[in-house]
Amino acid sequence: MTYWEMLAVLAAGIGAGTINTIVGSGTLITFPVLLATGLPPVTATVSNALGLIPGSISGAIGYRAELTGQRDRVLRLAVAAAIGGLCGAILLTVLPPTAFETIVPVLVALALVLVVLQPRITRAVQARRERDGTDGAPRHGGPALFAGMLLASVYGGYFTAAQGIIYLSLMGTLIDDTLQRLNAAKNVLAAVVNSVAALFFVFAAEFDWTAVALIAVGSTIGGQLGARVGRRLPPRVLRALIVVIGSAAILQLVTR
């Protein structure tokens, strides 16, 4: 890489770390930049996954106050994230690069619909539970959330773009909790997926250490910036930001 390319990758890492902590989809910043430096698509994907690990951890630390009381929930969902992340990483090494090009935009679009409708869905589900005499949503989302997070994590281990948006839509629909607390859990689960996938990639795929180091430094800085900004956003603003970034993600995925 030239010095200008290294600076661009570092800046992309900061932007990705910031956006990943607040919403998700930071890969849509780093991935095109890595391709522009001349890295092959799979090498760029692997290098990106490795470099974003410190950013996910940094964002989770920045949201540590919102993680209070979520230990059991996070541990349970982390099992799904780890299994799914490993499966996705394996798929990346055996499937052609174009395998998910059709399904990915559809998944992101569905996630955005769930994010927009989440308050209405939650009210409807709560009203139904009251009529049935049950006591609110399952604390950890139940088997439906575990299965959904498992499938979302397979995708996350494969590509990661908009993974956080899918996580938030699933948890927001199936767990009765604030969006900020769910966002905190999302950051931990994203770190789990990236870490598990990265361990596999270290032994099974090619990556560029320069790109990894630059994104790691940038995403760590961005994780702290994102936590400071994201924790101050009201639920409506955060939900609107998710929709805007997710729509941009779909546009880029469809047109690239």
Sequence and secondary structure as in RCSB ss.txt:
>XXXX:A:sequence
MTYWEMLAVLAAGIGAGTINTIVGSGTLITFPVLLATGLPPVTATVSNALGLIPGSISGAIGYRAELTGQRDRVL
RLAVAAAIGGLCGAILLTVLPPTAFETIVPVLVALALVLVVLQPRITRAVQARRERDGTDGAPRHGGPALFAGML
LASVYGGYFTAAQGIIYLSLMGTLIDDTLQRLNAAKNVLAAVVNSVAALFFVFAAEFDWTAVALIAVGSTIGGQL
GARVGRRLPPRVLRALIVVIGSAAILQLVTR
>XXXX:A:secstr
  HHHHHHHHHHHHHHHHHHHHTS THHHHHHHHHHTT  HHHHHHHHHHHTHHHHHHHHHHTGGGGTT HHHHH
HHHHHHHHHHHHHHHHHHHS TTTTTTHHHHHHHHHHHHHHHHHHHHHHHHHHHHHHT  SS TT HHHHHHHHH
HHHHHHHHT TTHHHHHHHHHHHHS S HHHHHHHHHHHHHHHHHHHHHHHHHHS   HHHHHHHHHHHHHHHHH
HHHHHTTS HHHHHHHHHHHHHHHHHHHHH 
